[in-house]
């Protein structure tokens, strides 16, 4: 299953690096996308929540600030919980794996800033994640599909 999201937007507030009880660093923030509304014939802001962990969070806090346009690359995730009033809540957010900062108004050049794409160190301790783990000689294999050969597909192999 592929869960990849690429989203650009403007950072909504100044970023603050926080630390969990287990000493994991993170930053939680919102970004605003400007979407054109054909009915109202104007741009409307749409807000999205995002969270980055460890090195990605540190890089984001040191390089980005409120109002800066960024491109986030990550996964779309959701948390489900019951609030203090007994209401079921679904909180959707972007788990940021890397980001780019757009330098100018024309958005032609970007500064590629990656906090390290290996997310094994950046796992959020409180999240239940279903992962596929493969063991080889009692060692955890990070890429269980890395040893496969490239497969050549033809048009006849495609379902559409």
N, C-alpha and C positions, 0 to 999 in steps of 0.2 A: 504494500500500500504506500502511496506517495502522499505526503502531506507537506507541501512546500508553498509558501506564500511570499510574494515580493510586493511590498507596498511602499509608496512614497507619501510623504506628508510633512507637516510642520510640527516641531516639538511644542507641546502646549504649556509646559512650565519648566522652570530650572530643575535640573536633574540632581538628585541627592543619593549618594551611595549609602546603602544600608547593609547591616550584617545580621544574619540569623543567629539563633542560639548555638547552632553548630558551626559558627564562624564562616558561613558561606556568604559571599558578597553578592548583592543584587541591586538593581534599580528598577523601579516600577514607574511608568509614565504613560502619557497619552500623546497621540499624534492626530493631527487634523488633516483630512483630505478635502480638497475643494472639488466638488462635483458640479457639473453644469446641469441645472434643472430646466428641461425644455418647456415645461408649463409656465414656470415663473420667469423664464428667460434670464436667469442669473445664476451665479455660483452659490452653492450652499455647502457649509462645512459639515463634515461627517467625522465624528470622533471615534478613535479606536484605542483600546488598552494594549500595552506591551510590557514585557518584562525581560530583562537580560540578567545573566548570572556571571559571576567570577570575572575572568579576564575581559569578556565582552562588555560587562557592566562597567568595569574600571575604565576601559578605553572610551566607552560612550560618555561617561561622566566627564572625563578629561578633555574630550574633543568637541562635544556638542553642548548646546545651550538652548534656552527658550527662543522660539521663532526661527530656528535653523531648519532648513529643509533637508531631510534625510531619506534614504531608501533603506528599508529594513528587509532582511531576508531571514526567514525562519519558518516555524510551524504554527498553524492555528490550533489552539487548544481551548478547552472549556473545563470549568470546575462547577460541580453541582453541589449545593449545600442547602440547608434549611436555616433561614435567618432567625433572629430572636423573636419575631412575631409568628413563627411557624410557617412562613411562606417558602416555597421551593424557589431557589434562585439558580440561574445558570449564568455564570460569568465567563464570557469569551474574551480571549486575549491572544496576542502574538508572542510566542517564545522566540526571542531574537537570537539567531546563530551568528549573524554578521550584519554589518551596516556600511553604508556609503554616505558621505556628506557631499551634498551638491554645493559647489563653490560659487556659481554665478547665477544670474537671473535667467540666462538662456539654457541652463542645465546641460551644457555641452561637456563640461569636464567634471569629473568626480574624484574625490580622494577616497581610495579604497582602504577601509579600516576594518580589519577582521580581528576578532578576539581569539582566534584559534578555532578552527571549525570542528575540532574534536570536542564533542560535548560531554565526554565521559566525566571530566572534572567539573562540569557546570551543571550537573543534575540537581534539581531542586529536591531537597530531602523530604518535603511534605507531600509530594505528588505521587500518586499511584500510577505507574507507567507499565504497560504491558510490553515487554521486550522479548525478543528472541535471543536466547543465549546459547551459544554452542560451546561445548567443552572439547578440548583436544589435549590429551595427556594431562588432565586436571588443571589446565590453564584456560582462562577466559579468552576467547577469540573475539577481537573487536570487529572484524569484518568477515562474517561467516561465508560470504559469497565472493570473496576476493580471489579465490583460486580457480574460478570457473573460466573456461575459454570463451572468447567472443563468439556469438552465434550470428551467422549470416542469414538475414531474413529476406524473403522475396515478397512481391505483391500478393502472391497466392497464400502466404502465411497470415496475412492481415485479415481480421474479421470484418472489415468495412470496405 
